[in-house]
């Protein structure tokens, strides 16, 4: 809720700062950013929808871009930039999903990815080498959860809003599949890959602007090693990852999945947490959870005996 209020407050500040007087005429929800009206807003089409007219959308795009460049940790501003610059990319992404049976199931069932919908304990029990186990290892190694994605606010069409939501919630799967950690250099490499794979403008903007925050050495590596990989893999060999039903593939061998999807590994990334350390932490966590269960069982047995 705090992130939601902060995003709404920032959005309102950007809009009020423009000093434009816009009409409050209510129109039917527009199908895409291209069908927005210059001065009038669409009617809210789904919970959390904050309609913008063309001028407001433009100012929000510029304002959120500047805020995201200043502080890349502002997920709400990165999300706003993605939505206000999406244009006709979202219809193309939707069409890519509808072109396959797997993608059509996603659009029909509209799954969500979070700790309530994904059985983390089940994934932990999967054998090494499976996609589900690799995903759990990636989450633990990076110290993140699937619950940090911003909701969609500025996409007028509910179907396209879901496409954007699906992209956000699948982003960590791309990290996992490409074996990339969460740091600026790897994030920019993945953004270039996403641009060539799905064509979302924000991913290119993030790559072009985000590289300004890198050291000369890291910038050189980004453009000489990661960018060629992103172009060849994301734009050449790989299938559109937006159409992958990841939740149906937990038990699939991750290397076989890469071959099927046409994805090959990028140049080795620098991880802040070695794989061996993550494995050790996982064992310690499992041992602690087991000990806690045993203590709880013993306490329960003691209480029953005293009754």
Steps between C-alpha positions, in 0.01 A plus 500: 500500500787739581650447154158554343446827686849618412446421131165680501649800679791521257268461202276778629800727558625449146158572353431809712846640429416527132238775569296379206125539529337191357140412438338251738275353232462127553542282191494125450827329590751518218632179350864610496725795567459595134127560541526738797331839474698822527314664788241252629550194716354155456278348765679260742477153349628280785598528869807717540469654153605866491403630152714768336435714196767549235662803664502344846644180357782694334585693817483182707737328257756780526462545875516131584799456269692776678408362841599146400834624365567687822408202718470163318367347823174689451308206363182706479666748263659226289156340474336831404764555231429154360126560479504854363748413224353160407316628192425224251748255655235351729261404216794333324590314822138390535499379140818301567325333793188424297712343226573188708282260699718562808460875472126472443467301824677781684262759357200284581601400855693818589724352771685715754849440636548566871570310820129425540459340158837322477562208737856581604531190718408279208760667280766453768431126492554471124820334374805703408495596134128570483375847421307526827806415708713739297245777565507440877881501495498827305259664747709391799827594337374849412306550824176597325139383497232492228289752695672827405336582166304822462135473392398637160332844508529686169409245231141568393408164347457227770633227270813700420534587867523128571768461232707765681433331834608165357822653367586642841427181685700295247806725515669294771449186293707665226771572757494138613500354149788724390690447828529872570510648853336819623752778447511801270722344234301176479166683513599715203617195308163337561316819401674496161410131466136577581488780246620274220272217617171681571554858377384695807641856463570541871754219488704685237466831686620332819800354321599822325453726803604253768846449349580857602523375859766239419874534536692523171619142544149362557357714219761360262409144601128575462536616141773260385381179668143520628344706221616261222361210707168681548474574128585148387304315767207735566451611142619195312480154652247529784123465484283777656535431871180693577310198362662246737273351768775475761277353768441192282873441462626472859602136455661546158877470472628855478764421236241330282275803547776730379546292186127497436470877543821578312671664798873470563701634792643853498863571594562398864362752746645611832289369788516662842406167656677184375285198419672296771408763759137497384493119524646515850244761605220285358617196701522708816151638441356153442673370814365790704148443367525128583623573852216749551243241391647239733491743793140585423409130489673433833324795661167378367567151638593646839179702514290195417664299780430769759133520406 
